[in-house]
């Protein structure tokens, strides 16, 4: 299935959200997890949250390559296993900072749309998010690349089929999010307040408040 044309905003019946750069900023927490894992293996490096923002939304293999390249004293899978274990231990406590207006917006649109989350994060990433932000009841389904190793477009197609979605939209903050959504035949909402850039989104918003207001307005037409 390929993207062909933008539907009317009022025809959308389900919203699939990316996580990082779309709903919250957890880069400082991720930086701590990376730094502690590197220290565990004697890797002398230090990452900042700001440094990690440019890689948000990429697969873990891509992020690992950007940050450490071939500079690993252990097998890649051993390092990633330790990284994921560290994440599972720390993220429930550290969490992230939801963008202003996101939680209130989710609570409002939940009454009119089926809500989902889909991300290239680890298997525990989305569960950590909904637990930390206390938004479990707002989302009908969660799917991460860590749980189902596939491209984002493939996982979008899987989610659409699995939940029998009729007219979904994907909300994210990077050009890659947009490209993957269009590959899956899904229109894309770009959150310009996030971490990335995009030049061919179907809709673009500079604040969460403006985005959620439009979602609500579409259901009142």
Backbone torsions as a table, in degrees:
resi	resn	phi	psi	omega
1	UNK	NA	131.0	178.8
2	UNK	-121.5	155.8	-178.7
3	UNK	-71.7	133.9	-177.1
4	UNK	-121.2	-51.9	-177.9
5	UNK	-151.7	152.2	-179.1
6	UNK	-74.9	127.2	177.3
7	UNK	-77.4	170.6	173.7
8	UNK	-70.5	142.5	-177.5
9	UNK	-57.8	-36.8	-176.1
10	UNK	-72.5	-11.4	179.4
11	UNK	-85.7	-12.5	-179.1
12	UNK	-65.3	133.5	179.7
13	UNK	-120.3	-7.7	-179.0
14	UNK	-149.0	145.9	-177.6
15	UNK	-124.1	125.1	177.1
16	UNK	-109.1	120.7	-175.6
17	UNK	-103.4	137.9	162.9
18	UNK	-72.7	172.5	-178.7
19	UNK	-106.5	-72.2	-174.3
20	UNK	-69.4	127.6	-179.3
21	UNK	82.5	-4.4	179.7
22	UNK	-115.9	-48.1	-179.9
23	UNK	-110.3	-30.9	179.2
24	UNK	-154.2	172.6	174.3
25	UNK	-120.7	110.5	179.6
26	UNK	-119.1	21.6	-172.9
27	UNK	-64.8	-33.0	178.1
28	UNK	-65.6	-37.5	176.9
29	UNK	-67.6	-43.0	178.3
30	UNK	-61.8	-39.7	179.7
31	UNK	-61.1	-42.5	178.7
32	UNK	-62.3	-41.3	-180.0
33	UNK	-63.9	-44.2	177.5
34	UNK	-63.6	-43.9	-177.2
35	UNK	-65.7	-41.8	179.7
36	UNK	-68.1	-36.2	178.3
37	UNK	-68.8	-42.8	177.5
38	UNK	-60.4	-43.2	179.5
39	UNK	-61.4	-36.7	179.5
40	UNK	-58.3	-31.9	-178.0
41	UNK	-105.1	12.5	176.8
42	UNK	73.1	22.8	178.6
43	UNK	-87.4	116.0	-174.2
44	UNK	-86.4	85.6	179.3
45	UNK	-152.5	162.7	179.5
46	UNK	-145.3	125.3	-179.6
47	UNK	-110.8	147.4	175.1
48	UNK	-106.4	159.7	177.2
49	UNK	-59.8	-39.8	179.7
50	UNK	-61.3	-38.3	179.9
51	UNK	-64.6	-33.6	-176.9
52	UNK	-78.3	-19.7	-175.5
53	UNK	-57.8	-34.0	-177.0
54	UNK	-68.9	-14.5	-177.6
55	UNK	-107.4	-1.8	-179.5
56	UNK	-61.8	136.5	-179.8
57	UNK	97.2	-14.7	177.3
58	UNK	-82.6	164.7	177.5
59	UNK	-70.2	159.6	-178.6
60	UNK	-62.7	-34.4	177.7
61	UNK	-64.5	-39.7	178.2
62	UNK	-66.6	-42.1	179.6
63	UNK	-64.6	-43.6	178.7
64	UNK	-59.8	-41.9	-179.9
65	UNK	-65.0	-41.8	179.2
66	UNK	-64.3	-43.4	-173.0
67	UNK	-79.9	-40.4	-173.2
68	UNK	-123.1	-14.6	-179.3
69	UNK	55.0	-129.7	179.0
70	UNK	-93.2	11.1	-175.7
71	UNK	-84.2	63.3	179.3
72	UNK	-123.7	123.4	179.6
73	UNK	-81.3	-4.2	179.4
74	UNK	-132.4	170.3	176.5
75	UNK	-59.2	141.9	-177.7
76	UNK	-54.7	-43.0	-177.7
77	UNK	-66.5	-32.6	176.8
78	UNK	-66.3	-44.2	179.2
79	UNK	-63.3	-47.0	-177.7
80	UNK	-65.2	-36.4	177.4
81	UNK	-61.5	-42.4	178.2
82	UNK	-66.9	-38.8	179.0
83	UNK	-62.3	-45.9	-179.2
84	UNK	-66.6	-37.6	177.3
85	UNK	-64.0	-42.4	178.1
86	UNK	-63.1	-41.1	178.0
87	UNK	-61.7	-44.5	-178.9
88	UNK	-61.8	-33.3	-179.6
89	UNK	-78.3	-40.8	-171.1
90	UNK	-92.9	-37.3	-173.4
91	UNK	-62.0	-35.5	176.9
92	UNK	-59.8	-24.1	179.4
93	UNK	-94.9	-41.5	-174.9
94	UNK	-79.6	-45.6	-179.4
95	UNK	55.5	-152.5	179.5
96	UNK	-147.7	-173.2	-179.7
97	UNK	-112.2	116.1	177.5
98	UNK	-67.8	140.7	176.5
99	UNK	-63.8	147.2	-176.5
100	UNK	-56.2	124.6	177.4
101	UNK	92.0	-5.9	-176.2
102	UNK	-69.1	-49.6	-176.3
103	UNK	-63.1	-44.8	178.9
104	UNK	-62.7	-39.2	179.3
105	UNK	-65.5	-43.3	178.2
106	UNK	-60.5	-42.1	-179.8
107	UNK	-63.5	-35.2	-179.6
108	UNK	-74.5	-47.7	-176.0
109	UNK	-73.6	-20.0	177.9
110	UNK	-57.5	-27.1	-179.3
111	UNK	-74.7	-15.1	-173.9
112	UNK	-123.0	-18.0	-177.0
113	UNK	-130.4	155.4	168.4
114	UNK	-81.9	128.6	-175.1
115	UNK	-111.9	140.8	-179.1
116	UNK	-141.7	165.1	172.6
117	UNK	-130.9	140.2	178.3
118	UNK	-144.9	127.1	-174.8
119	UNK	-147.9	161.6	174.3
120	UNK	-86.9	17.8	-176.4
121	UNK	-77.8	-177.8	179.7
122	UNK	-70.7	172.5	-177.5
123	UNK	-61.0	-28.8	-177.8
124	UNK	-96.7	-5.9	-172.2
125	UNK	-58.5	-50.4	-176.7
126	UNK	-71.4	-36.4	177.3
127	UNK	-65.8	-37.4	176.2
128	UNK	-62.9	-40.1	-179.9
129	UNK	-61.6	-54.5	-175.2
130	UNK	-66.8	-30.0	177.7
131	UNK	-70.7	-46.8	-177.6
132	UNK	-66.4	-38.5	-176.6
133	UNK	-91.4	-3.6	-179.9
134	UNK	57.0	49.5	180.0
135	UNK	-120.9	17.6	-177.0
136	UNK	-53.4	-41.0	-174.1
137	UNK	-72.4	-11.5	-176.2
138	UNK	-86.7	-20.7	-173.8
139	UNK	-109.4	131.8	179.3
140	UNK	-79.4	-29.3	-178.6
141	UNK	-155.1	148.9	177.7
142	UNK	-129.1	139.0	177.8
143	UNK	-146.8	123.9	179.2
144	UNK	-117.9	159.7	176.7
145	UNK	-66.5	-28.6	176.8
146	UNK	-64.4	-31.0	178.6
147	UNK	-84.6	-38.5	-179.4
148	UNK	-131.1	91.1	-177.3
149	UNK	-62.6	104.6	-179.4
150	UNK	-166.3	169.2	176.4
151	UNK	-69.4	163.3	-179.7
152	UNK	-64.2	-36.8	178.6
153	UNK	-64.9	-39.4	178.2
154	UNK	-67.1	-39.5	178.7
155	UNK	-71.3	-32.9	173.8
156	UNK	-62.6	-46.3	179.0
157	UNK	-61.3	-40.0	178.4
158	UNK	-63.2	-46.0	-178.4
159	UNK	-64.0	-41.6	179.6
160	UNK	-61.3	-43.1	179.3
161	UNK	-70.1	-44.7	-175.9
162	UNK	-62.2	-39.2	-177.7
163	UNK	-101.6	6.7	178.5
164	UNK	53.1	49.8	179.7
165	UNK	-78.0	138.2	-175.1
166	UNK	-96.4	-45.9	-177.1
167	UNK	-143.1	72.1	-177.9
168	UNK	-85.4	165.7	172.6
169	UNK	-134.8	147.3	177.1
170	UNK	-107.6	135.2	-178.2
171	UNK	-114.3	120.3	-178.4
172	UNK	-152.9	-175.4	-171.4
173	UNK	-128.7	15.8	-179.6
174	UNK	-137.2	163.5	175.1
175	UNK	-62.2	-37.8	178.8
176	UNK	-62.7	-38.6	176.7
177	UNK	-60.3	-44.2	-179.8
178	UNK	-63.2	-47.8	-178.7
179	UNK	-60.9	-43.1	-178.7
180	UNK	-68.8	-37.6	177.0
181	UNK	-62.3	-46.6	-179.1
182	UNK	-65.4	-35.6	175.9
183	UNK	-60.9	-32.5	179.5
184	UNK	-86.5	1.0	179.9
185	UNK	80.2	23.6	-174.5
186	UNK	-114.9	131.3	175.8
187	UNK	-67.3	156.9	-170.1
188	UNK	-125.9	134.4	173.8
189	UNK	-106.7	121.7	-177.9
190	UNK	-96.0	124.6	176.6
191	UNK	-92.4	93.8	-175.7
192	UNK	-66.8	-12.8	177.2
193	UNK	-81.4	-2.4	-176.8
194	UNK	-84.9	-144.9	-171.0
195	UNK	-98.2	-20.7	-170.7
196	UNK	-116.4	-164.3	178.6
197	UNK	-127.8	162.8	178.3
198	UNK	-159.7	136.7	-177.4
199	UNK	-114.2	0.6	179.5
200	UNK	-143.0	37.7	175.5
201	UNK	-69.5	155.0	177.1
202	UNK	-77.8	-35.2	174.7
203	UNK	-140.3	151.7	179.9
204	UNK	-137.3	138.4	180.0
205	UNK	-133.2	139.0	180.0
206	UNK	-91.3	-14.0	177.3
207	UNK	-142.2	150.3	175.1
208	UNK	-60.7	-37.6	-177.1
209	UNK	-59.0	-44.7	179.8
210	UNK	-63.9	-39.4	-179.6
211	UNK	-64.7	-49.8	-177.5
212	UNK	-67.2	-32.3	177.0
213	UNK	-63.7	-39.2	179.0
214	UNK	-69.3	-39.2	176.0
215	UNK	-59.1	-43.7	-179.9
216	UNK	-69.0	-41.3	-179.2
217	UNK	-61.7	-34.9	-179.2
218	UNK	-63.6	-29.4	-179.4
219	UNK	-84.8	-6.6	-179.9
220	UNK	-101.6	-3.0	-178.6
221	UNK	-79.5	NA	NA
